[in-house]
């Protein structure tokens, strides 16, 4: 079987550079696909059967007809694999480089053609999956696990880690589970445990690749599982809701907005509150827009209890996100949260997270 793989690879590498010099038509995406891609990926994009292809398809072999598998990927991911071959994104070496066989314009055409294998245009596109800020929720539905940690930099020592699991289902929906684990020093005695946990449901209301816009709504229930006496919870069931909006500009600048409210069932135990988060950032991508991505951002956070005489608390959070794995499905971010007003009793915090996009492979895949 290894010999079959090598023969298939050698055949592709030998024939492809000659395509542009022959009479084969390469003037449309369909012509390019049928000339250079159909042997492995099949006429319908679902993949050629093993008995015909002559080699064992890798576990990550794509099925372009599966909208759930392909729409979450931006065009740059596809172009990187076409130009540099499968190993560029930690995929199989069976996928060769087409850099010498196809021009940039031809690669754009064949990518556009392959996008047509997904017949449902309502799936939000991966370009709208903007970099995740440390505090502002994204509008894009995800299959992710995020470990988000904040450490008090002054005042009462404490550390909180949120274990966030996001599961996408259907075209526009996502379930989110958020379990915080907190350890803090109270009068020189450390207390720790699970805090109030969240179960949320998100739905995309609107998305448009051409305008670069996406809007979602989420409703959630915050369960009072944390110990209120030890400062680990509110002691009351709370219903939350928010809207999240993302806007991507042609220069890779982006703005993300989130506004919502937390409404406890017993306002004598915990007050109702509202919040507004804004994140502004810029993605800087190496290797002519195909390589590692750095995303400096700054967040502006506002929150206010809905009680008489309450003040609006403002915070600012400069931060940097970077893709870590070659496949870019493992990402990290670090920042610093600083109160702007009403600083008495409000902590400065070092914040960071590690993100795993499960839809793009396991933790061990996509590194080499």
Secondary structure, DSSP 8 states (H G I E B T S, - for coil): -HHHHHHHHHHHHHHHHHHTTSS---SSHHHHHHHHTHHHH-TTSS---HHHH-S---TT---TT-HHHHTTS-HHHHHHHHHH-GGGGT--TTS---TTTS-HHHHHHHHHHHHTTS--TTS--GGG-----SSS--SS---EEEEEEEEE-SSS-EEEEEEEEEEEETTTEEEEEEEEEEEEEETTEEEEEE--EEEEEEEEEEEETTTTEEEEEEEEEEE--S-TTTTS--SS-EEEEEEEEEEE-TTSEEEEEEEEEEEES-TTTS--EEEEEEEEEEEEEHHHHTS-EEEEEEEEEEEEESSTT---EEEEEEEEEEE-STTS-EEEEEEEEEE-S--TT---EEEEEEEEEGGG--TTSS--
